[in-house]
Protein backbone atom coordinates (compact mmCIF):
# COMPACT_ATOMS: atom_id res chain seq x y z
CA UNK A 1 0.00 0.00 0.00
CA UNK A 2 1.11 3.58 -0.58
CA UNK A 3 1.40 4.49 3.12
CA UNK A 4 3.97 1.78 3.83
CA UNK A 5 5.88 2.66 0.67
CA UNK A 6 5.96 6.34 1.59
CA UNK A 7 7.18 5.67 5.11
CA UNK A 8 10.00 3.46 3.85
CA UNK A 9 11.59 6.52 2.20
CA UNK A 10 11.67 8.70 5.30
CA UNK A 11 15.33 8.14 6.24
CA UNK A 12 18.52 7.96 4.22
CA UNK A 13 22.01 8.71 5.50
CA UNK A 14 20.48 9.90 8.78
CA UNK A 15 18.38 12.65 7.15
CA UNK A 16 14.72 13.21 7.79
CA UNK A 17 12.53 13.90 4.78
CA UNK A 18 8.93 15.01 4.71
CA UNK A 19 6.26 13.18 2.84
CA UNK A 20 2.63 14.26 2.61
CA UNK A 21 1.34 10.72 3.02
CA UNK A 22 3.23 10.19 6.26
CA UNK A 23 3.22 13.68 7.78
CA UNK A 24 -0.07 15.21 6.63
CA UNK A 25 1.65 18.46 5.55
CA UNK A 26 0.16 20.46 2.67
CA UNK A 27 3.42 21.03 0.73
CA UNK A 28 6.21 18.78 1.87
CA UNK A 29 9.68 18.68 0.42
CA UNK A 30 9.72 16.06 -2.34
CA UNK A 31 11.65 12.84 -1.99
CA UNK A 32 14.72 13.43 -4.17
CA UNK A 33 15.97 10.51 -6.26
CA UNK A 34 19.22 9.68 -8.02
CA UNK A 35 19.15 7.14 -10.82
CA UNK A 36 22.27 5.04 -11.39
CA UNK A 37 22.32 3.92 -15.01
CA UNK A 38 20.83 5.19 -18.25
CA UNK A 39 19.39 2.08 -19.89
CA UNK A 40 15.83 0.93 -20.50
CA UNK A 41 15.07 0.14 -16.84
CA UNK A 42 16.32 3.59 -15.81
CA UNK A 43 14.08 5.15 -18.47
CA UNK A 44 11.09 3.18 -17.20
CA UNK A 45 11.75 4.19 -13.59
CA UNK A 46 12.14 7.89 -14.40
CA UNK A 47 8.91 7.82 -16.39
CA UNK A 48 7.13 6.39 -13.33
CA UNK A 49 8.77 8.80 -10.87
CA UNK A 50 7.84 11.81 -13.02
CA UNK A 51 4.19 10.85 -12.54
CA UNK A 52 4.36 10.56 -8.76
CA UNK A 53 3.42 13.44 -6.53
CA UNK A 54 6.16 14.03 -4.00
CA UNK A 55 8.99 12.57 -6.10
CA UNK A 56 11.75 14.54 -7.77
CA UNK A 57 14.44 12.99 -9.97
CA UNK A 58 17.38 15.16 -8.94
CA UNK A 59 20.40 13.31 -10.30
CA UNK A 60 21.59 10.69 -12.76
CA UNK A 61 24.87 8.80 -12.73
CA UNK A 62 26.36 7.09 -15.76
CA UNK A 63 29.64 5.49 -16.83
CA UNK A 64 30.35 8.69 -18.75
CA UNK A 65 29.52 12.37 -18.49
CA UNK A 66 28.15 12.25 -22.04
CA UNK A 67 25.73 9.45 -21.15
CA UNK A 68 24.55 11.30 -18.06
CA UNK A 69 24.08 14.49 -20.09
CA UNK A 70 22.02 12.71 -22.77
CA UNK A 71 19.81 11.01 -20.22
CA UNK A 72 19.48 14.15 -18.09
CA UNK A 73 18.55 16.26 -21.11
CA UNK A 74 15.92 13.76 -22.19
CA UNK A 75 14.23 13.71 -18.78
CA UNK A 76 14.98 17.19 -17.43
CA UNK A 77 17.24 15.90 -14.65
CA UNK A 78 19.30 18.81 -13.32
CA UNK A 79 22.33 17.03 -11.83
CA UNK A 80 24.33 14.79 -14.16
CA UNK A 81 27.33 12.78 -13.05
CA UNK A 82 29.88 10.87 -15.10
CA UNK A 83 30.23 8.24 -12.37
CA UNK A 84 27.76 6.22 -10.34
CA UNK A 85 29.66 7.09 -7.16
CA UNK A 86 29.29 10.83 -7.64
CA UNK A 87 25.52 10.57 -8.16
CA UNK A 88 25.05 8.29 -5.15
CA UNK A 89 27.09 10.59 -2.91
CA UNK A 90 25.14 13.76 -3.77
CA UNK A 91 24.23 15.10 -0.33
CA UNK A 92 20.81 16.32 -1.51
CA UNK A 93 19.66 12.88 -2.70
CA UNK A 94 17.29 10.91 -0.46
CA UNK A 95 16.91 7.67 -2.46
CA UNK A 96 19.21 5.98 -4.96
CA UNK A 97 17.67 3.72 -7.60
CA UNK A 98 20.16 1.19 -8.95
CA UNK A 99 19.54 0.55 -12.65
CA UNK A 100 23.06 -0.47 -13.56
CA UNK A 101 23.89 -3.77 -15.29
CA UNK A 102 22.85 -6.72 -13.11
CA UNK A 103 26.38 -7.89 -12.35
CA UNK A 104 27.10 -4.50 -10.77
CA UNK A 105 24.06 -4.50 -8.47
CA UNK A 106 25.77 -5.84 -5.32
CA UNK A 107 28.62 -3.33 -5.41
CA UNK A 108 26.39 -0.43 -6.45
CA UNK A 109 23.83 -1.13 -3.73
CA UNK A 110 26.57 -1.24 -1.09
CA UNK A 111 28.08 1.95 -2.44
CA UNK A 112 24.71 3.74 -2.33
CA UNK A 113 24.05 2.97 1.34
C-alpha beads as a LAMMPS data file, in Angstrom:
LAMMPS data file: protein, C-alpha beads

113 atoms
112 bonds

1 atom types
1 bond types

-500.0 500.0 xlo xhi
-500.0 500.0 ylo yhi
-500.0 500.0 zlo zhi

Masses

1 110.0

Atoms # bond

1 1 1 0.000 0.000 0.000
2 1 1 1.105 3.578 -0.584
3 1 1 1.404 4.495 3.116
4 1 1 3.971 1.777 3.833
5 1 1 5.880 2.660 0.667
6 1 1 5.963 6.338 1.592
7 1 1 7.175 5.669 5.112
8 1 1 10.002 3.463 3.849
9 1 1 11.590 6.517 2.199
10 1 1 11.674 8.696 5.304
11 1 1 15.328 8.141 6.237
12 1 1 18.521 7.962 4.222
13 1 1 22.009 8.706 5.502
14 1 1 20.481 9.904 8.776
15 1 1 18.384 12.649 7.152
16 1 1 14.721 13.211 7.786
17 1 1 12.527 13.897 4.776
18 1 1 8.929 15.009 4.712
19 1 1 6.258 13.177 2.842
20 1 1 2.627 14.259 2.609
21 1 1 1.337 10.723 3.020
22 1 1 3.233 10.190 6.259
23 1 1 3.218 13.676 7.779
24 1 1 -0.069 15.213 6.628
25 1 1 1.650 18.459 5.551
26 1 1 0.161 20.458 2.671
27 1 1 3.415 21.030 0.728
28 1 1 6.210 18.778 1.870
29 1 1 9.685 18.679 0.416
30 1 1 9.725 16.063 -2.337
31 1 1 11.653 12.838 -1.994
32 1 1 14.720 13.427 -4.167
33 1 1 15.974 10.511 -6.257
34 1 1 19.221 9.682 -8.018
35 1 1 19.155 7.140 -10.822
36 1 1 22.267 5.039 -11.390
37 1 1 22.323 3.923 -15.012
38 1 1 20.830 5.193 -18.246
39 1 1 19.394 2.083 -19.895
40 1 1 15.834 0.931 -20.500
41 1 1 15.067 0.136 -16.843
42 1 1 16.321 3.586 -15.810
43 1 1 14.077 5.153 -18.471
44 1 1 11.089 3.181 -17.199
45 1 1 11.754 4.190 -13.594
46 1 1 12.144 7.887 -14.402
47 1 1 8.911 7.822 -16.387
48 1 1 7.134 6.393 -13.330
49 1 1 8.773 8.803 -10.874
50 1 1 7.839 11.810 -13.025
51 1 1 4.185 10.848 -12.544
52 1 1 4.364 10.555 -8.757
53 1 1 3.424 13.438 -6.534
54 1 1 6.161 14.034 -3.996
55 1 1 8.986 12.570 -6.099
56 1 1 11.755 14.545 -7.772
57 1 1 14.438 12.993 -9.968
58 1 1 17.376 15.159 -8.938
59 1 1 20.400 13.309 -10.304
60 1 1 21.592 10.693 -12.760
61 1 1 24.873 8.800 -12.727
62 1 1 26.358 7.090 -15.759
63 1 1 29.640 5.490 -16.832
64 1 1 30.352 8.690 -18.753
65 1 1 29.517 12.372 -18.487
66 1 1 28.154 12.245 -22.040
67 1 1 25.734 9.445 -21.154
68 1 1 24.550 11.299 -18.062
69 1 1 24.082 14.491 -20.088
70 1 1 22.023 12.713 -22.775
71 1 1 19.807 11.007 -20.219
72 1 1 19.482 14.150 -18.089
73 1 1 18.547 16.257 -21.108
74 1 1 15.917 13.764 -22.190
75 1 1 14.230 13.708 -18.780
76 1 1 14.984 17.187 -17.430
77 1 1 17.243 15.901 -14.653
78 1 1 19.295 18.812 -13.319
79 1 1 22.329 17.034 -11.834
80 1 1 24.327 14.791 -14.160
81 1 1 27.328 12.778 -13.053
82 1 1 29.879 10.875 -15.102
83 1 1 30.227 8.238 -12.370
84 1 1 27.759 6.225 -10.340
85 1 1 29.658 7.088 -7.160
86 1 1 29.290 10.834 -7.637
87 1 1 25.523 10.569 -8.163
88 1 1 25.053 8.292 -5.152
89 1 1 27.088 10.592 -2.906
90 1 1 25.135 13.758 -3.770
91 1 1 24.227 15.101 -0.331
92 1 1 20.808 16.320 -1.511
93 1 1 19.662 12.877 -2.703
94 1 1 17.295 10.910 -0.456
95 1 1 16.914 7.671 -2.457
96 1 1 19.212 5.979 -4.956
97 1 1 17.673 3.722 -7.597
98 1 1 20.163 1.188 -8.954
99 1 1 19.540 0.553 -12.651
100 1 1 23.058 -0.470 -13.558
101 1 1 23.891 -3.769 -15.294
102 1 1 22.852 -6.719 -13.107
103 1 1 26.378 -7.893 -12.354
104 1 1 27.100 -4.498 -10.770
105 1 1 24.060 -4.501 -8.467
106 1 1 25.768 -5.839 -5.316
107 1 1 28.624 -3.332 -5.408
108 1 1 26.388 -0.434 -6.452
109 1 1 23.833 -1.135 -3.731
110 1 1 26.571 -1.240 -1.087
111 1 1 28.083 1.945 -2.436
112 1 1 24.711 3.737 -2.327
113 1 1 24.053 2.968 1.339

Bonds

1 1 1 2
2 1 2 3
3 1 3 4
4 1 4 5
5 1 5 6
6 1 6 7
7 1 7 8
8 1 8 9
9 1 9 10
10 1 10 11
11 1 11 12
12 1 12 13
13 1 13 14
14 1 14 15
15 1 15 16
16 1 16 17
17 1 17 18
18 1 18 19
19 1 19 20
20 1 20 21
21 1 21 22
22 1 22 23
23 1 23 24
24 1 24 25
25 1 25 26
26 1 26 27
27 1 27 28
28 1 28 29
29 1 29 30
30 1 30 31
31 1 31 32
32 1 32 33
33 1 33 34
34 1 34 35
35 1 35 36
36 1 36 37
37 1 37 38
38 1 38 39
39 1 39 40
40 1 40 41
41 1 41 42
42 1 42 43
43 1 43 44
44 1 44 45
45 1 45 46
46 1 46 47
47 1 47 48
48 1 48 49
49 1 49 50
50 1 50 51
51 1 51 52
52 1 52 53
53 1 53 54
54 1 54 55
55 1 55 56
56 1 56 57
57 1 57 58
58 1 58 59
59 1 59 60
60 1 60 61
61 1 61 62
62 1 62 63
63 1 63 64
64 1 64 65
65 1 65 66
66 1 66 67
67 1 67 68
68 1 68 69
69 1 69 70
70 1 70 71
71 1 71 72
72 1 72 73
73 1 73 74
74 1 74 75
75 1 75 76
76 1 76 77
77 1 77 78
78 1 78 79
79 1 79 80
80 1 80 81
81 1 81 82
82 1 82 83
83 1 83 84
84 1 84 85
85 1 85 86
86 1 86 87
87 1 87 88
88 1 88 89
89 1 89 90
90 1 90 91
91 1 91 92
92 1 92 93
93 1 93 94
94 1 94 95
95 1 95 96
96 1 96 97
97 1 97 98
98 1 98 99
99 1 99 100
100 1 100 101
101 1 101 102
102 1 102 103
103 1 103 104
104 1 104 105
105 1 105 106
106 1 106 107
107 1 107 108
108 1 108 109
109 1 109 110
110 1 110 111
111 1 111 112
112 1 112 113
